[in-house]
Amino acid sequence: MPLHTKILLGLLVGACAGILANATLGGDHALVAWTNTYVAGPTGQVFLRLLFMVVMPLVFASIALGVTGIGDVRRVGRIGGKTLAYFLVTTALSATLGLLLVYPIRPGADITPEIRAELMATYAGDAADKLEKAKTAEFGIDTFVNIVTRNPLKSAVDLDMLGVIFFALLFGAALTMIDRERAKPMIAWLEALNDVVITIVGMAMKIAPIGVAGLIFGVTSRFGAVLLQPLSLYMVVVLGGLVLHVALTMSLVIRFGIGMSPLRFFSIIRGALVTAFSTSSSSATLPTAIQVATENLRVPPRVAGFVLPIGSTMCMNGTSLFEGVTVIFLCQVFGIELSFGQMAVVMVMSVITAVGAAGVPGGSLPLLVGILAMFGVPGEGIAIVLGIDRILDMSRTTVNVVGDLTAAAFIARSEGQWSPEMVPPREG
């Protein structure tokens, strides 16, 4: 049975069991409390702690490697600069679109004030310190000063994502400036660290069905079915945002930046999109994406071979939209109102962490947990969306790959090395 099916079953079993326990015994019943304390709670906490354990190593390694991957922008010249700018701009547009949808629609606002108060009371111990940090998450001069961490190790311990991200960016940039032979051992160490952390994420995801069942049982046994009702609207917002990003933002890029009909472009690259949707992995889709770019679109191999590997780890349009929507949704569920400045922080963090997310199934989840911690959302809150994450993961990966391939064609055309007329007509 595929892992995503197991996770979905875990969600359904845990949710149904919790709702049944709440309806028949009540959330305060001794048996329900015992089950949450000694069975469901510990099981879910083990899964959560595995995710928290790898947040900071994953952020550091993936972002530092991302910088070294494009590192010699000085050597590759205009192509490197254009590629980085394209990724950042389209990812920021995607995150902004997601926030523009989730803020007015407010899918998490269907939770009653009473349930929100109970949620915060239930998770008060876990959320107290994080809420204090969330109060400082405003855009201002202190925000920019505090990005420059005094102690990267302390930032990692305190889950100070911005501090760790800044250090990782600086560390990666410095690696590109020292002698290549001297940098090689450190780059190899970072690659090994990244591989190890991704493997740990894979191990965590193997127990995800049980962990999700335990976490969602703990929530639904206390509060009943009320927390599950907003999920359908949340899914509509995420999927609708992904569709709009492709239909509007990316289609405008394809029409005016690439010079092709969007429908024709999507038809040509559909092989890569099917692979992305079925694997939920930008990295696994990379060989197909390169083949589609060079053989179907006729993008020069030099451009495709540079842009697409970087894009598989840095061009995360769909992931940034998903992360932004999910953070705001869970803040709404827990009754945490964000100011305009904090919304801006969410957008920036969604862009930066999406760029640093591993291009594998579930690769963005540890980073998402880290962002939630910044705004006082308890780690257990991830259980509310984790069970339906697979379909969202498949969809956002497809959008990520659309961004990769449009980037390859856009950069090649801007360099005068490709034009739409070079694309052969499709047979049949």
KAJO-V833228 format. One record per backbone hydrogen bond with DSSP energy under -1.0 kcal/mol. NH is the residue of the N-H (numbers start at 1). CO is the residue of the C=O. E is the energy in kcal/mol with one decimal. If there is no record, write none. Layout:
NH:CO:E  NH:CO:E
//
This chain:
6:2:-1.9  7:3:-2.6  8:4:-2.1  9:5:-2.5  10:6:-2.6  11:7:-2.4  12:8:-2.5  13:9:-3.1  14:10:-2.6  15:11:-2.8  16:12:-2.8  17:13:-2.5  18:14:-2.3  19:15:-2.9  20:16:-2.5  21:17:-2.4  22:18:-2.4  23:19:-2.4  24:20:-2.3  25:21:-2.2  26:21:-1.7  29:26:-1.5  33:29:-2.7  34:30:-2.6  35:31:-2.5  36:32:-2.4  37:33:-2.3  38:34:-2.8  39:35:-1.9  40:35:-2.4  41:36:-1.5  43:39:-1.9  44:40:-2.5  45:41:-2.5  46:42:-2.2  47:43:-1.5  48:44:-2.5  49:45:-3.0  50:46:-1.7  51:47:-1.5  52:48:-2.7  53:49:-2.4  58:54:-2.3  59:55:-2.5  60:56:-2.7  61:57:-2.6  62:58:-2.3  63:59:-2.0  64:60:-2.2  65:61:-2.3  66:62:-2.0  67:63:-2.1  68:64:-2.1  69:65:-2.3  70:66:-1.4  73:71:-1.7  76:72:-2.5  77:73:-1.5  81:77:-1.7  82:78:-3.0  83:79:-2.5  84:80:-2.3  85:81:-2.3  86:82:-2.7  87:83:-2.4  88:84:-2.3  89:85:-2.6  90:86:-2.5  91:87:-2.1  92:88:-2.2  93:89:-2.4  94:90:-2.0  95:91:-2.3  96:92:-2.5  97:93:-2.3  98:94:-2.1  99:95:-2.0  100:96:-2.3  101:97:-1.3  102:98:-2.7  103:99:-2.1  105:101:-1.7  106:102:-2.2  109:106:-1.5  111:108:-1.1  116:112:-2.4  117:113:-2.5  118:114:-2.1  119:115:-2.6  120:116:-2.6  121:117:-2.1  122:118:-2.9  123:119:-2.3  124:121:-1.0  127:123:-2.2  128:124:-2.1  131:127:-2.6  132:128:-1.5  133:129:-1.7  134:130:-2.3  135:131:-1.4  136:133:-1.1  137:134:-1.4  138:136:-1.7  144:140:-1.4  145:141:-2.1  146:142:-3.0  148:145:-1.1  149:147:-1.4  155:151:-2.4  156:152:-2.0  157:153:-2.2  158:154:-2.6  159:156:-1.0  160:155:-3.3  161:159:-1.4  164:160:-2.0  165:161:-2.9  166:162:-2.5  167:163:-2.2  168:164:-2.6  169:165:-2.7  170:166:-2.5  171:167:-2.9  172:168:-2.7  173:169:-2.3  174:170:-2.5  175:171:-1.9  176:172:-1.2  177:174:-1.1  178:174:-1.0  183:179:-2.0  184:180:-1.6  187:183:-2.5  188:184:-2.7  189:185:-2.1  190:186:-2.6  191:187:-2.6  192:188:-2.3  193:189:-2.8  194:190:-2.8  195:191:-2.4  196:192:-2.6  197:193:-2.7  198:194:-2.5  199:195:-2.1  200:196:-2.2  201:197:-2.4  202:198:-2.2  203:199:-2.2  204:200:-2.7  205:201:-2.5  206:202:-1.1  211:207:-2.8  212:208:-3.6  213:209:-1.9  214:210:-2.4  215:211:-2.7  216:212:-3.0  217:213:-1.9  218:214:-2.0  219:215:-1.5  220:216:-2.8  221:217:-2.7  223:219:-2.2  224:220:-2.6  228:225:-1.2  231:228:-1.1  234:230:-2.4  235:231:-2.7  236:232:-2.0  237:233:-2.2  238:234:-2.4  239:235:-2.9  240:236:-2.7  241:237:-2.4  242:238:-2.2  243:239:-2.4  244:240:-2.6  245:241:-2.3  246:242:-2.0  247:243:-3.2  248:244:-2.8  250:245:-3.0  251:246:-1.0  252:248:-2.2  253:249:-1.8  254:250:-2.6  255:251:-2.6  256:252:-2.7  257:253:-1.8  258:253:-1.5  259:254:-1.1  260:254:-2.3  265:261:-2.5  266:262:-2.8  267:263:-1.9  268:264:-2.2  269:265:-1.9  273:269:-1.6  274:270:-2.4  275:271:-1.7  276:272:-2.4  277:273:-2.5  278:274:-2.2  279:275:-2.1  280:276:-2.1  283:359:-2.1  285:281:-1.3  289:285:-2.8  290:286:-2.6  291:287:-2.0  292:288:-2.8  293:289:-2.5  294:290:-2.5  295:291:-2.7  296:292:-1.3  297:292:-2.2  299:293:-3.0  304:300:-2.6  305:301:-3.0  307:303:-3.1  308:304:-1.9  310:306:-1.0  311:307:-2.7  312:308:-2.1  313:310:-1.3  314:310:-1.9  315:311:-1.7  316:314:-1.2  320:316:-2.3  321:317:-1.7  322:318:-2.4  323:319:-2.7  324:320:-2.3  325:321:-2.4  326:322:-2.5  327:323:-2.5  328:324:-2.0  329:325:-2.7  330:326:-2.6  331:327:-2.2  332:328:-2.3  333:329:-2.3  334:330:-2.1  335:332:-1.2  336:331:-3.3  343:339:-2.3  344:340:-2.0  345:341:-1.9  346:342:-2.4  347:343:-2.2  348:344:-2.5  349:345:-3.0  350:346:-2.5  351:347:-2.1  352:348:-2.7  353:349:-2.7  354:350:-1.5  355:351:-2.1  356:352:-1.3  357:354:-1.0  360:358:-1.4  363:360:-2.5  365:362:-1.3  368:364:-2.4  369:365:-2.4  370:366:-1.6  371:367:-1.9  372:368:-2.4  373:369:-1.8  375:372:-1.1  376:373:-1.0  377:372:-2.0  381:378:-1.9  382:379:-1.7  383:380:-1.8  384:381:-1.4  385:382:-1.0  386:382:-1.7  389:386:-1.4  392:388:-1.1  393:389:-3.3  394:390:-2.7  395:391:-1.8  396:392:-2.8  397:393:-2.2  398:394:-1.5  399:395:-1.7  400:396:-2.2  401:397:-2.2  402:398:-1.9  403:399:-2.1  404:400:-1.9  405:401:-2.4  406:402:-2.4  407:403:-1.9  408:404:-2.0  409:405:-2.1  410:406:-2.8  411:407:-2.9  412:408:-2.1  413:409:-2.3  414:410:-2.4  415:411:-1.4  416:413:-1.6  417:412:-2.5  422:419:-2.1  423:420:-1.6
//
